[in-house]
Amino acid sequence: MEKTRSAVAVEDRYKILAAICVSAIIIPLVFTGPAISTPAVGRDLGGDQSSLSWIVNAYAIAFGSCVMAAGAIGDQIGRKRCFVAGLWIFIVTSLLISLTPSLLLLNLLRAAEGVGGALVLTSATSLLAQEFEGAQRTRAFSLLGTAFGVGLAFGPMASGFLIEHLGWRSLYFAIALIAALILMLGTRRIRESRDPEAQGIDWPGTMLFTAALVSLTFGIVRGPQDGWASLRVLSLLGGTALLLGAFVAVELRRPRPMLELSLFRYPRFIGVQLLPVATGFSFIALIVYVPIWFIVIQGRDAFTAGLAILPLTAPMLVVPLLAGRMAQHVSPGLLSGIGFLISALGAWLLMGLSPDGSLWAMAIPMLLIGVGNGLPWGLMDALSVSVVPKERAGMAAGIFTTMRVAGEAIAIAAIGAVLIGLTAANLRAAAQADSLSLPQDVTAIAGQIGAGAAHSPSAGVVSAMDGAINELARHAYTSAFHSIFAVLAVLSVLTAVVCILTLRRSAD
C-alpha cells in the first residue's frame, strides 16, 4: 500500500512537471507568435508600424514590469493561485483578442496578457522548487529551460503555420486552448504554498517602474513620426527621467523594495545587467523584425518566415545547456565574451542582406547569431547571483529578471523606431537621386512598409506607389537593416570586451 501511494505521488509530480513545462512553452510562443502576425493584423485592422509595434511592446512592458510584483503576490496569497490566475488571464485575453475588431483593444488585451505571463512564470519556478528536491529538482529545472527553448525555437514556425492556413486570430485561439488544457489536466495535483514571512507588495515601486517603461517606450516609438525634438517626444522622455527619479527615491525608503538598489554598488553586478540588454538587441529584436522583413520585402508567407529564422532560434535548444557544462572548465565571463564575438560576426555577415537573396544565404549568419547569443543566455542567470554575496542572491536574481524583460521591451521599441527613421531617410535620399516625387511624407511610407502594407490590397499610398518607388522602398528598408546589423555588430563586440574584462570572478 505504501509503495502504491509512493508511485501515485511520483506520477502526480511528473504530471505537474509536464503542466509547468507546457506553460513554459506558451510564454515565448505568446511573445514571438504575435510578432510574426503583425503584417496580417495590419492588413486586417489597419495601422502603421508604430501602432502595430504595441502588439509586442504592450506584452513585453507589462510582463517586465510585473515580474517582481507577481513573485511577491505569489509569496503572499499562494503560488498555485497565481499560476491558475495567470492561465485564466491567458485564456480570457487570448479568446477576446481572437474576436477583437480593433487594434487599440488588441494592444490593451496584450498588456493584460503580459500580466498573465508574469504570474505564470514566477509561480511556475516556485512550484517546481516545491515539488522536487536535490538531483530531481536540477533535472526538473533543466527540463523547464528546455521547454522554454522549444517555445522560443519552434514558436515562430508554428505561429506562421497557423497564421498562413487559419489566419492570425487562430494563433490566439490556440494559446487559449493550450492554457485551458494545462488548467484542466495539470493544476488539480499542484499543492498550494506561500511564504509565511511575506511582507506585502511594493505597489508604489511597481507603478512608477511600469509608468517609466511605458513613457520611455512611447517616446521611442513616436520619435520617428513626431521628430525627436518635438514637444510630445521630449515630454515623454523627460517624464521618463522624472518617473525613474521618483522610483529611485521610493525604493531607497522602502523596507522591502521591489529592486534593492544597493546591489548596484557591485561593479560586476552592473556588468551582468548589460548581458540581457545586449541579447535583447542582438537576438530578441531580430526574432521580432527579421520575419517581418521576409514577409514584407521578399513576399514570403508567414509559415516560411517562421521557418526561415529557425537557424536563429534553434540553437537555444542546445547551446545554453552546453554553455553550462563548459562553464565548469572555462570562465563564464570569457565564454559570454566569445559568444558575443560570434554574434558580432553573424551580424557583420548580415550586412550583405539583399531583398532578392535566398534563405540559405542568411542561414549561416543567423546560425552564428543564435549560437553566439546562446552562450551568454545559458550563463546569465547564474552570473547574476555569483557576482554578489550569497545572502543577496535572491534579490539579485529578481533584479536581473526584471532588467532582462524590460531591456528586451526597450530593445524591440528602439530597433523598430530606428528602422522607420532609417527607412525614411534612405527613401528620401534615393528618390531625390532618381528625381522621383514621393506621394506623401516618407516617414508615413516607412511606417506602412514596416507594418506589411506593401502587400495589402487596401494599403492606400504604399500599394498605390508605382513600381519604381516600390522598388526604392524595398531597398530603403533593407538598407536600414544593414545599418542595424552594423550597430549590433559593434554593440556585441563592446559587450564581449566588458564580459571578458569584468566578469572573470565571483563576489567575495
C-alpha positions in Angstrom: 0.0 0.0 0.0 2.8 2.4 0.9 4.5 1.6 -2.4 1.3 2.3 -4.3 0.9 5.7 -2.6 4.5 6.5 -3.4 4.0 5.6 -7.1 0.9 7.8 -7.2 2.9 10.7 -5.7 5.7 10.3 -8.2 3.1 10.1 -11.0 1.4 13.3 -9.8 4.7 15.1 -9.6 5.6 14.3 -13.2 2.1 15.4 -14.3 2.8 18.7 -12.5 6.1 18.9 -14.2 4.5 18.3 -17.6 1.9 21.0 -17.0 4.6 23.6 -15.9 6.8 22.7 -18.9 3.9 23.2 -21.3 3.3 26.6 -19.7 6.9 27.4 -20.3 6.5 26.7 -24.0 3.5 29.1 -24.1 5.4 32.1 -22.7 7.8 32.6 -25.6 5.1 31.5 -28.0 2.9 34.4 -26.8 5.8 36.7 -27.3 7.2 35.5 -30.7 4.0 34.4 -32.4 2.2 37.8 -32.4 5.4 39.4 -33.8 5.0 37.3 -37.0 1.3 38.1 -37.2 2.0 41.8 -37.3 1.7 42.2 -41.2 -1.5 40.1 -41.2 -3.0 42.1 -38.3 -2.1 45.3 -40.2 -3.9 44.2 -43.3 -7.0 43.2 -41.2 -7.2 46.0 -38.6 -5.0 48.8 -40.2 -2.3 50.8 -38.5 1.3 51.7 -39.3 4.4 50.1 -37.7 4.3 52.5 -34.8 0.7 51.3 -33.8 1.4 47.7 -34.6 4.6 47.6 -32.6 2.5 47.7 -29.5 1.3 44.2 -30.2 4.7 43.1 -28.9 5.6 46.2 -26.8 2.4 46.1 -24.7 3.0 42.4 -23.7 6.7 42.9 -23.1 6.3 46.0 -20.9 3.5 44.5 -18.8 5.5 41.3 -18.4 8.7 43.0 -17.4 7.3 45.5 -15.0 5.1 42.9 -13.2 7.6 40.1 -12.7 8.7 41.2 -9.3 5.2 42.1 -8.1 3.9 38.8 -9.4 6.5 36.9 -7.3 5.5 38.9 -4.2 1.8 38.2 -4.8 2.6 34.5 -5.1 4.5 34.5 -1.8 1.6 36.3 -0.1 -1.6 34.6 -1.5 -0.2 31.4 -2.8 1.8 30.2 -5.8 -0.8 27.8 -7.1 -3.4 30.6 -7.1 -1.1 32.8 -9.1 -0.4 30.1 -11.6 -4.1 29.4 -12.1 -4.9 33.1 -12.3 -2.2 33.6 -15.0 -3.6 30.7 -17.0 -7.1 32.2 -16.8 -5.7 35.5 -17.9 -4.1 33.8 -20.9 -7.4 32.1 -21.7 -9.7 35.1 -21.4 -7.4 37.6 -23.1 -6.5 35.3 -26.0 -10.1 34.5 -26.7 -11.0 38.2 -26.6 -8.1 39.0 -28.9 -9.2 36.3 -31.4 -12.5 38.2 -31.7 -11.4 41.8 -31.4 -12.4 44.3 -34.2 -9.9 47.0 -33.0 -6.1 47.3 -32.9 -6.3 49.5 -29.8 -8.3 46.9 -28.0 -5.9 44.2 -29.2 -3.0 46.1 -27.7 -4.7 46.7 -24.4 -5.5 43.0 -24.2 -1.9 42.2 -25.0 -0.9 44.2 -21.9 -3.2 42.2 -19.8 -1.8 39.0 -21.3 1.7 40.2 -20.2 0.4 40.3 -16.6 -0.7 36.7 -17.0 2.7 35.8 -18.4 4.4 37.3 -15.3 2.1 35.4 -13.0 2.7 32.1 -14.8 6.5 32.4 -15.0 7.1 33.4 -11.4 4.8 30.9 -9.9 5.9 28.1 -12.1 9.5 28.3 -10.9 8.4 28.4 -7.3 6.1 25.4 -7.7 8.9 23.3 -9.3 11.2 24.1 -6.4 8.4 23.0 -4.0 7.6 19.7 -5.7 11.2 18.4 -6.4 14.4 18.2 -4.3 18.1 17.5 -4.9 19.0 16.0 -8.2 15.4 15.7 -9.3 15.0 19.5 -8.8 18.0 20.1 -11.0 16.6 17.8 -13.8 13.2 19.4 -13.4 14.6 22.9 -13.9 16.7 21.7 -16.8 13.5 20.4 -18.5 11.9 23.7 -17.8 14.7 25.5 -19.6 14.5 23.1 -22.5 10.7 23.7 -22.7 11.3 27.4 -22.8 13.9 26.8 -25.6 11.3 24.7 -27.5 8.8 27.6 -27.4 11.5 30.1 -28.5 12.9 27.9 -31.3 9.7 26.5 -32.8 7.2 29.1 -31.8 7.7 31.3 -34.8 7.3 28.4 -37.2 4.2 27.0 -35.5 2.7 30.5 -35.3 3.5 31.1 -39.0 1.7 27.8 -39.9 -1.4 28.8 -38.1 -1.4 32.4 -39.5 -0.9 31.2 -43.0 -3.5 28.4 -43.0 -6.1 29.6 -40.5 -5.5 33.4 -40.1 -3.8 35.4 -37.3 -6.8 35.0 -35.0 -6.3 31.3 -34.8 -2.9 31.9 -33.1 -4.6 33.4 -30.0 -7.3 30.7 -30.1 -4.6 28.1 -29.9 -2.9 29.8 -27.0 -6.2 29.9 -25.1 -6.8 26.2 -25.9 -3.3 25.1 -24.6 -3.8 27.2 -21.4 -7.2 25.6 -20.9 -5.7 22.1 -21.3 -3.0 22.9 -18.7 -5.7 24.2 -16.3 -7.8 21.1 -16.7 -5.1 18.4 -16.7 -2.3 19.7 -14.6 -3.3 22.1 -11.9 -5.5 19.9 -9.7 -2.5 18.0 -8.4 -0.4 21.1 -7.5 -0.2 21.8 -3.8 -0.6 25.3 -2.6 2.3 27.1 -1.0 3.2 30.6 0.2 5.9 32.4 2.1 4.7 32.9 5.8 7.2 35.8 6.1 5.9 37.7 3.1 5.5 41.4 3.9 3.4 42.7 1.1 3.9 44.1 -2.3 5.8 47.3 -3.3 2.9 48.8 -5.2 4.4 52.4 -5.5 7.6 51.0 -6.9 5.8 48.7 -9.3 3.5 51.5 -10.6 6.4 54.0 -11.0 8.6 51.4 -12.8 5.7 50.5 -15.2 4.9 54.1 -15.9 8.6 54.9 -16.6 8.8 51.9 -19.1 5.6 52.9 -20.8 6.7 56.6 -21.1 10.1 55.6 -22.5 8.6 53.2 -25.0 6.1 55.7 -26.2 8.8 58.3 -26.6 11.0 55.9 -28.6 8.1 54.7 -30.8 6.9 58.3 -31.5 10.3 59.7 -32.2 10.4 58.9 -36.0 6.9 60.2 -36.6 6.8 63.3 -34.5 10.5 64.2 -34.6 12.9 63.6 -31.7 12.8 67.3 -30.8 9.0 67.5 -30.8 7.2 68.6 -27.7 5.4 65.2 -27.3 8.6 63.2 -27.6 10.6 65.5 -25.3 7.8 65.4 -22.8 7.7 61.6 -22.8 11.4 61.2 -22.4 11.5 63.9 -19.7 8.6 62.3 -18.0 10.6 59.0 -18.1 13.5 60.7 -16.3 11.2 62.1 -13.6 9.4 58.8 -13.1 12.7 57.0 -12.7 13.9 59.6 -10.2 10.7 59.1 -8.2 11.2 55.3 -8.5 14.7 55.5 -7.1 13.6 57.8 -4.2 10.7 55.5 -3.3 12.9 52.3 -3.4 15.6 53.9 -1.2 12.9 54.4 1.5 11.1 51.1 1.3 11.9 48.4 4.0 11.4 45.7 1.3 11.8 47.4 -2.1 10.9 46.0 -5.4 14.5 46.5 -6.5 17.2 46.7 -3.9 19.3 49.4 -5.5 22.2 48.9 -3.1 23.3 45.9 -5.2 24.4 48.3 -7.9 27.4 49.2 -5.8 28.9 45.9 -7.0 30.6 46.8 -10.4 30.4 43.2 -11.7 26.6 43.2 -10.9 26.3 46.3 -13.2 28.2 44.4 -15.8 25.9 41.5 -15.7 22.9 43.7 -16.3 24.4 44.6 -19.7 24.1 41.0 -20.9 20.3 40.8 -21.2 20.3 44.3 -22.8 22.8 43.1 -25.4 20.9 39.8 -26.1 17.7 41.9 -26.3 19.1 43.9 -29.1 21.2 41.3 -30.9 18.8 38.3 -30.6 15.2 39.0 -29.3 14.6 42.1 -31.5 15.7 40.1 -34.5 13.1 37.4 -33.8 10.5 40.2 -34.0 11.7 42.1 -37.1 13.5 39.6 -39.4 10.4 37.6 -40.1 8.6 40.8 -40.9 11.4 41.6 -43.4 10.9 38.2 -45.0 7.1 38.8 -45.3 7.2 42.4 -46.4 10.3 42.6 -48.6 10.6 39.1 -50.0 6.9 38.5 -50.1 7.1 35.2 -48.3 4.2 33.7 -46.3 4.1 33.7 -42.5 5.0 30.0 -42.2 8.1 30.3 -44.5 9.1 33.4 -42.5 8.9 31.4 -39.2 10.8 28.5 -40.8 13.4 30.9 -42.1 14.5 32.1 -38.7 14.9 28.6 -37.4 18.8 28.9 -37.7 18.5 31.9 -35.4 16.2 30.3 -32.8 17.1 26.6 -32.8 20.5 26.9 -31.1 18.6 28.0 -28.0 17.6 24.3 -27.6 21.2 23.1 -27.0 23.7 25.9 -26.7 22.7 27.2 -23.3 23.0 23.6 -21.9 26.4 23.2 -23.5 27.4 26.6 -22.1 26.5 25.4 -18.6 28.8 22.4 -18.9 31.7 24.4 -20.5 31.5 26.9 -17.6 32.8 24.2 -15.3 36.2 24.5 -17.1 36.1 28.0 -18.6 35.3 31.3 -17.0 31.6 32.2 -17.7 32.7 35.8 -18.5 35.1 34.5 -21.1 32.5 32.2 -22.6 29.9 35.0 -22.7 32.5 37.3 -24.4 33.3 34.6 -27.0 29.6 34.2 -27.6 29.1 37.9 -28.3 32.1 37.9 -30.7 30.5 35.1 -32.6 27.2 37.0 -32.7 29.1 40.1 -34.0 30.5 38.0 -36.9 26.9 36.9 -37.8 25.6 40.5 -37.6 28.5 41.7 -39.8 27.7 39.0 -42.4 24.1 40.0 -42.5 25.2 43.5 -43.7 25.2 41.8 -47.1 21.4 41.2 -46.8 19.7 41.5 -50.2 15.9 42.0 -51.0 16.3 39.2 -53.6 18.6 36.9 -51.6 18.0 33.3 -50.8 17.1 31.9 -47.4 20.3 29.8 -47.5 22.4 33.0 -47.8 21.0 34.2 -44.4 21.1 30.8 -42.7 24.8 30.8 -41.6 24.8 34.4 -40.3 21.6 33.8 -38.3 23.1 30.5 -37.0 26.1 32.4 -35.8 23.9 34.9 -34.0 21.9 32.2 -32.5 24.9 30.2 -31.3 26.7 33.4 -30.1 23.7 34.6 -28.0 23.1 31.1 -26.7 26.4 31.0 -24.8 25.6 34.0 -22.5 21.9 33.0 -22.5 22.8 29.8 -20.7 25.1 31.6 -18.2 23.4 34.9 -17.4 21.1 33.7 -14.6 24.0 32.0 -12.7 26.3 35.1 -13.3 23.6 37.4 -11.9 23.8 35.7 -8.5 27.5 34.8 -8.5 28.7 38.5 -8.6 27.0 39.4 -5.3 27.3 38.0 -1.8 25.4 34.7 -1.3 22.9 36.3 1.1 21.8 38.8 -1.6 21.4 36.2 -4.3 17.5 36.1 -4.2 17.1 39.9 -4.8 19.9 39.8 -7.4 18.0 37.2 -9.4 14.8 39.2 -9.2 16.5 42.4 -10.4 18.2 40.5 -13.2 14.9 39.0 -14.4 13.2 42.5 -14.3 16.1 44.1 -16.2 16.1 41.2 -18.7 12.5 41.6 -19.8 12.5 45.4 -19.5 15.7 45.5 -21.6 14.0 43.3 -24.3 11.0 45.6 -24.4 13.2 48.7 -24.9 15.3 46.9 -27.5 12.3 46.0 -29.6 10.9 49.5 -29.4 14.3 51.1 -30.2 15.0 48.8 -33.2 11.5 49.4 -34.6 11.9 53.2 -34.3 15.4 53.2 -35.8 14.1 51.1 -38.7 11.4 53.6 -39.5 13.8 56.6 -39.3 16.5 55.0 -41.4 14.0 53.7 -44.0 12.5 57.2 -44.3 16.0 58.8 -44.7 17.1 56.2 -47.2 13.9 56.5 -49.2 14.1 60.3 -49.3 17.8 60.2 -50.5 17.1 57.6 -53.1 14.0 59.4 -54.5 16.0 62.7 -54.8 18.8 60.9 -56.5 16.4 59.4 -59.1 14.3 62.6 -59.4 11.2 60.8 -58.2 8.5 62.5 -56.3 7.0 60.7 -53.3 3.3 60.7 -52.8 3.3 61.6 -49.1 5.5 62.0 -46.1 8.3 59.4 -46.3 8.0 58.6 -42.6 4.4 57.5 -43.1 5.5 55.4 -46.1 8.3 53.8 -44.0 5.8 53.0 -41.2 3.4 51.4 -43.7 6.3 49.3 -45.2 7.3 48.1 -41.8 3.7 47.2 -41.0 3.4 45.0 -44.1 1.3 47.4 -46.0 3.3 46.8 -49.2 1.4 43.6 -49.6 -2.1 44.8 -48.7 -4.7 45.4 -51.3 -6.1 48.2 -49.2 -2.8 49.7 -48.1 -3.5 53.1 -49.5 -0.4 55.0 -50.5 2.1 52.2 -50.5 0.0 49.9 -52.7 -0.7 52.9 -55.0 3.0 53.7 -55.5 4.4 53.0 -58.9 6.9 50.2 -59.5 10.0 52.4 -59.3 9.1 53.9 -55.9 8.0 50.5 -54.6 11.4 49.1 -55.5 13.2 52.0 -53.9 11.1 51.4 -50.7 12.2 47.7 -50.6 15.9 48.7 -50.9 15.5 51.6 -48.4 14.0 49.2 -45.8 16.8 46.6 -46.5 19.5 49.3 -46.2 18.0 50.3 -42.9 18.6 46.7 -41.8 22.2 46.9 -43.0 22.7 49.8 -40.6 21.0 48.0 -37.8 23.3 45.0 -38.2 26.4 47.2 -38.3 25.3 48.8 -34.9 24.6 45.3 -33.5 28.0 44.1 -34.5 29.7 47.0 -32.7 27.4 46.5 -29.7 28.2 42.8 -29.5 32.0 43.5 -29.7 31.8 46.1 -26.9 29.7 43.7 -24.7 32.3 41.0 -25.3 35.0 43.3 -24.1 33.0 44.1 -20.9 32.4 40.4 -20.3 36.0 39.4 -20.7 37.3 42.3 -18.5 34.8 42.4 -15.7 33.1 39.1 -15.3 36.0 36.8 -14.7 35.5 36.2 -11.0 32.6 35.9 -8.4 31.8 38.1 -5.5 33.7 37.5 -2.3 
